[in-house]
Amino acid sequence: MEMHKPELKSMNLKELTAFVTEYGQKPFRAKQLFLWMHKKLAASVDEMTDISAAFRETIKNECVYTALKQENVQLSKADGTRKYLFRLDDGNLIESVFMRYKTGNSVCISSQAGCRMGCKFCASAINGLERNLLPSELLEQVYRISQDVNERISHVVVMGTGEPLDNYDNLLRFIELLCGEDGLHISQRNVTVSTCGIVPRILDLANENLSVTLALSLHAADQKKREELMPIAFRYGLFDILTACQYYFEKTGRRITFEYALFAGINDSMEDAAGLARLLSGKNCHVNLIPVNPVKERGFARPDRETVQAFYGCLQKSGINVTIRREMGSDIDAACGQLRKRYME
């Protein structure tokens, strides 16, 4: 991808206005372009019928117009979940998931091609990080899926492949464009950003004056166990992470979601549950228990139903707000990074 060319779909209205006037166009053209890209979800410049053919040619020659190519889609017969594999301009592959809930349609998107966080249980990190995704490539996952299912998307979760806070500036621009009133205008409250715990970036995000939900991948209630599962834990300890989460809550008023994946025989004992209850006691938060989708390269197994229920019961008795994540798309490659990895092989 030629990055020295201006990349149209990542520009905000102000930048777009400067761009069109530079090419001798009236400022209102910027608004037209913006609507084509972010409301009508045009997959190509040719669809922009109210823009002159000459200017469309200029755009095609002078700019990068990002549009993802759908490489594969898996449809779950169980619940209508769809798992998409998209190809980027440079040949990299990313995946996204569409899920239907009573509360609306949710899309889970990737923030990077690959990941460098190296969590032991995750298929996304097996081959390391290829590169960050551009704001347009984050948006395009939502846009292409919305067009494919021909339904409105109301919730977006940045929790697919990659660590969103490791792609911080592009993430912020993505939120600005996704939630702005000239685009899909999805409420910031319906956007969830998941992180494995990059403390300085959690603090930065708290200060951005946004109202997105922060989800922290916790997966262990003690420092040593977290280090065994997640290399990031060596850099940022549990105390620092929880302090950052508390700061986020105080600045935004948004309660934190703690993601806790359950791995059989590793972090699913009653002792682990009691430790987690102690750790989160008195915090305004929500715990999302996730019985894992097994990843064969990683050798982690899912606990049985009784174990999951007992863990849940212990947290609930301790007054922790907790849910067990409804399993979506279990008959397809549902674990993050699985479909992409199989395809790359």
C-alpha positions as CSV (number, residue, x, y, z in Angstrom):
1,M,0.0,0.0,0.0
2,E,1.5,3.4,-1.0
3,M,1.4,5.2,2.3
4,H,2.7,8.5,0.9
5,K,-0.6,9.0,-0.9
6,P,-3.3,10.6,1.2
7,E,-5.6,7.9,2.7
8,L,-9.1,9.2,2.3
9,K,-11.2,7.1,4.6
10,S,-9.1,7.9,7.7
11,M,-9.6,11.6,7.3
12,N,-12.0,13.6,9.4
13,L,-14.2,16.3,7.9
14,K,-11.7,19.1,8.6
15,E,-8.8,17.2,6.8
16,L,-11.1,16.2,4.0
17,T,-12.1,19.9,3.5
18,A,-8.5,20.9,3.2
19,F,-7.9,18.0,0.8
20,V,-10.8,18.9,-1.6
21,T,-9.9,22.6,-1.7
22,E,-6.3,21.8,-2.5
23,Y,-7.7,20.2,-5.6
24,G,-9.7,23.2,-6.5
25,Q,-13.1,21.8,-5.3
26,K,-15.7,23.7,-3.3
27,P,-15.6,22.9,0.5
28,F,-19.1,21.2,0.3
29,R,-17.5,18.4,-1.7
30,A,-15.8,17.2,1.5
31,K,-19.2,16.6,3.2
32,Q,-20.4,14.7,0.1
33,L,-17.3,12.5,0.1
34,F,-17.7,12.0,3.9
35,L,-21.3,10.8,3.5
36,W,-20.4,8.4,0.7
37,M,-17.7,6.9,2.8
38,H,-19.2,6.8,6.2
39,K,-22.9,6.8,5.8
40,K,-23.6,5.2,2.4
41,L,-20.6,2.9,2.9
42,A,-19.4,3.2,-0.6
43,A,-17.0,0.3,-1.4
44,S,-15.5,2.3,-4.3
45,V,-15.1,5.9,-5.6
46,D,-17.2,4.9,-8.7
47,E,-20.3,4.7,-6.5
48,M,-20.2,8.4,-5.8
49,T,-22.6,9.5,-8.4
50,D,-22.9,13.2,-7.4
51,I,-19.2,13.8,-7.6
52,S,-17.9,14.7,-11.1
53,A,-16.2,12.0,-13.1
54,A,-13.1,14.1,-13.4
55,F,-12.7,14.5,-9.6
56,R,-13.4,10.8,-9.1
57,E,-10.5,10.1,-11.4
58,T,-8.3,12.5,-9.5
59,I,-9.2,10.7,-6.2
60,K,-8.4,7.3,-7.8
61,N,-5.1,8.5,-9.0
62,E,-4.0,10.7,-6.1
63,C,-5.4,8.8,-3.1
64,V,-5.7,5.5,-1.3
65,Y,-9.3,4.4,-1.0
66,T,-9.4,1.6,1.5
67,A,-12.0,-1.1,1.0
68,L,-11.6,-4.6,2.5
69,K,-12.0,-7.7,0.4
70,Q,-14.1,-10.5,1.9
71,E,-12.0,-13.6,1.7
72,N,-14.2,-16.0,3.6
73,V,-17.2,-16.0,5.8
74,Q,-18.3,-18.8,8.2
75,L,-22.0,-18.9,9.2
76,S,-22.9,-20.6,12.5
77,K,-26.0,-22.8,12.2
78,A,-26.5,-22.5,15.9
79,D,-27.1,-18.8,16.3
80,G,-26.5,-16.9,13.1
81,T,-23.1,-15.7,14.2
82,R,-20.8,-14.9,11.2
83,K,-17.1,-15.0,11.2
84,Y,-15.4,-12.9,8.5
85,L,-11.9,-13.1,7.1
86,F,-10.9,-9.9,5.2
87,R,-7.9,-9.3,3.1
88,L,-6.1,-6.0,3.3
89,D,-4.5,-4.2,0.4
90,D,-1.1,-5.5,1.3
91,G,-2.3,-9.1,1.5
92,N,-2.5,-9.3,5.3
93,L,-5.6,-11.1,6.7
94,I,-7.8,-10.0,9.6
95,E,-10.9,-11.4,11.1
96,S,-14.2,-9.9,12.4
97,V,-17.3,-11.4,13.9
98,F,-21.0,-10.5,13.6
99,M,-23.3,-11.4,16.5
100,R,-27.0,-10.9,17.0
101,Y,-28.2,-10.1,20.5
102,K,-31.5,-9.1,21.9
103,T,-30.0,-5.6,22.5
104,G,-28.9,-5.3,18.8
105,N,-26.3,-6.3,16.3
106,S,-22.7,-6.4,17.5
107,V,-19.5,-6.6,15.5
108,C,-16.2,-7.6,17.0
109,I,-13.3,-6.2,15.1
110,S,-9.5,-6.6,14.9
111,S,-7.2,-3.7,15.6
112,Q,-3.9,-5.1,14.3
113,A,-2.8,-7.7,11.8
114,G,-1.3,-10.2,14.3
115,C,-0.4,-9.2,17.8
116,R,2.8,-8.7,19.8
117,M,1.4,-9.3,23.3
118,G,2.1,-13.0,23.3
119,C,-0.7,-14.2,25.6
120,K,-0.2,-17.9,26.0
121,F,-3.8,-18.9,25.3
122,C,-4.4,-16.8,22.2
123,A,-4.2,-17.9,18.5
124,S,-3.8,-14.2,17.4
125,A,-0.3,-13.9,18.8
126,I,1.2,-17.1,17.4
127,N,3.0,-15.4,14.5
128,G,3.6,-12.0,16.2
129,L,2.6,-8.6,14.9
130,E,2.5,-7.8,11.2
131,R,1.3,-4.2,11.5
132,N,-1.2,-1.8,13.0
133,L,-4.5,-1.3,11.2
134,L,-5.5,2.2,9.9
135,P,-8.6,3.9,11.1
136,S,-10.2,3.1,7.7
137,E,-9.4,-0.6,8.1
138,L,-11.0,-0.6,11.5
139,L,-14.1,1.1,10.1
140,E,-14.3,-1.0,7.0
141,Q,-14.8,-4.2,9.1
142,V,-18.0,-2.6,10.5
143,Y,-19.0,-1.2,7.1
144,R,-18.6,-4.4,5.0
145,I,-20.4,-6.5,7.6
146,S,-23.2,-4.0,7.9
147,Q,-23.6,-4.1,4.1
148,D,-23.3,-7.9,3.9
149,V,-26.0,-8.6,6.5
150,N,-28.0,-5.5,5.4
151,E,-28.7,-4.5,9.0
152,R,-27.7,-1.7,11.3
153,I,-24.8,-2.4,13.6
154,S,-25.5,-0.9,17.1
155,H,-22.5,-2.2,19.1
156,V,-18.8,-2.5,18.3
157,V,-16.3,-4.4,20.3
158,V,-12.6,-3.9,19.6
159,M,-11.6,-7.3,20.8
160,G,-10.5,-9.4,17.8
161,T,-6.9,-9.8,16.8
162,G,-4.5,-7.3,18.2
163,E,-4.1,-5.0,21.2
164,P,-6.2,-1.8,20.6
165,L,-4.1,0.3,23.0
166,D,-1.0,-0.7,21.1
167,N,-2.6,1.1,18.1
168,Y,-3.7,4.1,20.1
169,D,-3.9,7.0,17.7
170,N,-5.6,5.0,15.0
171,L,-8.1,3.7,17.6
172,L,-9.0,7.3,18.6
173,R,-9.6,8.4,15.0
174,F,-11.7,5.3,14.4
175,I,-13.9,6.1,17.4
176,E,-14.2,9.7,16.2
177,L,-15.4,8.7,12.8
178,L,-17.6,5.8,13.9
179,C,-19.4,7.8,16.5
180,G,-19.6,11.1,14.8
181,E,-23.0,12.3,13.7
182,D,-22.1,12.4,10.0
183,G,-21.1,8.7,10.0
184,L,-22.9,5.7,11.4
185,H,-23.3,7.7,14.6
186,I,-22.9,4.6,16.9
187,S,-23.1,5.7,20.5
188,Q,-19.7,5.8,22.3
189,R,-21.4,3.9,25.1
190,N,-21.9,1.0,22.7
191,V,-18.2,0.8,21.8
192,T,-16.1,-1.5,24.0
193,V,-12.3,-1.4,23.9
194,S,-10.5,-4.5,25.2
195,T,-7.0,-4.4,26.5
196,C,-4.6,-6.8,28.2
197,G,-3.5,-4.0,30.4
198,I,-1.1,-1.3,29.0
199,V,-1.3,1.0,32.0
200,P,-0.1,4.3,30.5
201,R,-2.6,4.0,27.6
202,I,-5.5,3.2,30.0
203,L,-4.7,6.5,31.8
204,D,-4.4,8.3,28.4
205,L,-7.8,6.9,27.3
206,A,-9.3,8.0,30.6
207,N,-8.3,11.6,29.8
208,E,-9.7,11.7,26.3
209,N,-13.1,12.7,27.5
210,L,-14.8,9.7,25.8
211,S,-17.5,7.4,27.1
212,V,-16.4,4.1,25.6
213,T,-16.5,1.0,27.8
214,L,-13.1,-0.4,28.9
215,A,-12.7,-4.2,29.1
216,L,-9.7,-5.5,30.8
217,S,-8.4,-9.1,30.0
218,L,-7.7,-10.2,33.5
219,H,-7.7,-14.0,33.4
220,A,-5.9,-14.4,36.8
221,A,-6.5,-13.0,40.2
222,D,-2.8,-13.2,41.3
223,Q,0.3,-11.7,39.8
224,K,2.3,-14.9,39.4
225,K,-0.4,-16.7,37.6
226,R,-1.1,-13.7,35.4
227,E,2.6,-13.6,34.4
228,E,2.4,-17.3,33.4
229,L,-0.5,-16.5,31.1
230,M,0.2,-13.0,29.9
231,P,3.8,-11.6,29.3
232,I,2.4,-8.0,29.7
233,A,2.0,-8.8,33.4
234,F,5.7,-8.6,33.8
235,R,5.7,-5.0,32.8
236,Y,2.5,-3.9,34.6
237,G,1.5,-5.5,37.9
238,L,-2.0,-6.2,39.0
239,F,-2.0,-3.3,41.5
240,D,-1.0,-0.8,38.8
241,I,-3.6,-2.2,36.4
242,L,-6.5,-2.0,38.9
243,T,-5.4,1.5,39.9
244,A,-5.5,2.6,36.3
245,C,-9.0,0.9,35.9
246,Q,-10.2,2.8,39.0
247,Y,-8.9,6.0,37.5
248,Y,-10.7,5.3,34.2
249,F,-14.0,4.7,36.1
250,E,-13.6,7.9,38.1
251,K,-12.8,10.0,34.9
252,T,-15.5,8.5,32.7
253,G,-18.2,7.1,35.0
254,R,-18.1,3.9,32.9
255,R,-17.8,0.8,35.0
256,I,-15.0,-1.6,33.9
257,T,-15.7,-5.0,32.4
258,F,-13.2,-7.6,33.6
259,E,-12.8,-10.5,31.1
260,Y,-11.9,-13.7,32.8
261,A,-11.3,-16.7,30.5
262,L,-11.6,-20.0,32.3
263,F,-8.9,-22.6,31.6
264,A,-9.4,-26.1,33.0
265,G,-7.1,-26.8,35.8
266,I,-5.2,-23.5,35.5
267,N,-7.4,-20.6,36.8
268,D,-10.8,-22.2,37.4
269,S,-10.5,-23.5,41.1
270,M,-12.7,-22.2,43.9
271,E,-9.5,-20.7,45.3
272,D,-9.1,-18.7,42.1
273,A,-12.8,-17.6,42.4
274,A,-12.3,-16.5,46.0
275,G,-9.1,-14.6,45.0
276,L,-10.9,-12.9,42.2
277,A,-13.8,-11.9,44.5
278,R,-11.3,-10.5,47.0
279,L,-9.5,-8.6,44.3
280,L,-12.6,-6.9,42.9
281,S,-14.4,-6.5,46.2
282,G,-16.1,-3.1,46.4
283,K,-15.3,-2.1,42.8
284,N,-17.9,-0.9,40.5
285,C,-17.3,-3.4,37.7
286,H,-18.7,-6.3,35.8
287,V,-17.0,-9.7,35.4
288,N,-17.5,-11.6,32.1
289,L,-16.6,-15.3,32.6
290,I,-15.5,-16.9,29.3
291,P,-15.3,-20.7,29.1
292,V,-12.5,-20.8,26.5
293,N,-12.7,-21.9,22.9
294,P,-9.9,-24.4,22.8
295,V,-6.9,-23.5,20.6
296,K,-5.0,-26.7,19.7
297,E,-1.6,-25.0,19.4
298,R,-2.0,-23.8,23.0
299,G,-3.1,-26.9,24.8
300,F,-5.7,-25.1,26.9
301,A,-9.0,-26.9,27.7
302,R,-12.4,-25.7,28.7
303,P,-13.7,-26.4,32.2
304,D,-16.8,-28.5,32.6
305,R,-20.2,-26.8,33.2
306,E,-20.2,-27.6,36.9
307,T,-16.9,-25.9,37.4
308,V,-18.0,-22.8,35.5
309,Q,-21.2,-22.7,37.5
310,A,-19.4,-23.0,40.8
311,F,-17.0,-20.3,39.9
312,Y,-19.9,-18.0,38.9
313,G,-21.7,-18.8,42.1
314,C,-18.8,-17.9,44.3
315,L,-18.5,-14.5,42.6
316,Q,-22.2,-13.9,42.8
317,K,-22.3,-14.7,46.5
318,S,-19.5,-12.2,47.1
319,G,-21.7,-9.5,45.5
320,I,-19.7,-9.3,42.3
321,N,-21.7,-8.4,39.2
322,V,-21.0,-11.4,36.9
323,T,-22.2,-13.1,33.8
324,I,-21.1,-16.2,31.9
325,R,-20.6,-15.2,28.3
326,R,-23.2,-16.8,26.0
327,E,-21.3,-19.0,23.6
328,M,-21.6,-17.6,20.1
329,G,-20.6,-19.5,17.0
330,S,-19.1,-22.5,18.7
331,D,-19.5,-24.5,15.6
332,I,-17.2,-22.2,13.6
333,D,-13.6,-21.0,14.2
334,A,-14.7,-18.8,17.0
335,A,-11.5,-18.2,19.0
336,C,-9.7,-15.0,18.1
337,G,-7.1,-15.7,15.4
338,Q,-8.2,-19.2,14.5
339,L,-9.7,-18.7,11.1
340,R,-6.9,-16.3,10.0
341,K,-4.3,-18.8,11.2
342,R,-5.8,-21.7,9.4
343,Y,-6.1,-19.7,6.2
344,M,-2.5,-18.5,6.4
345,E,-1.3,-22.1,6.7
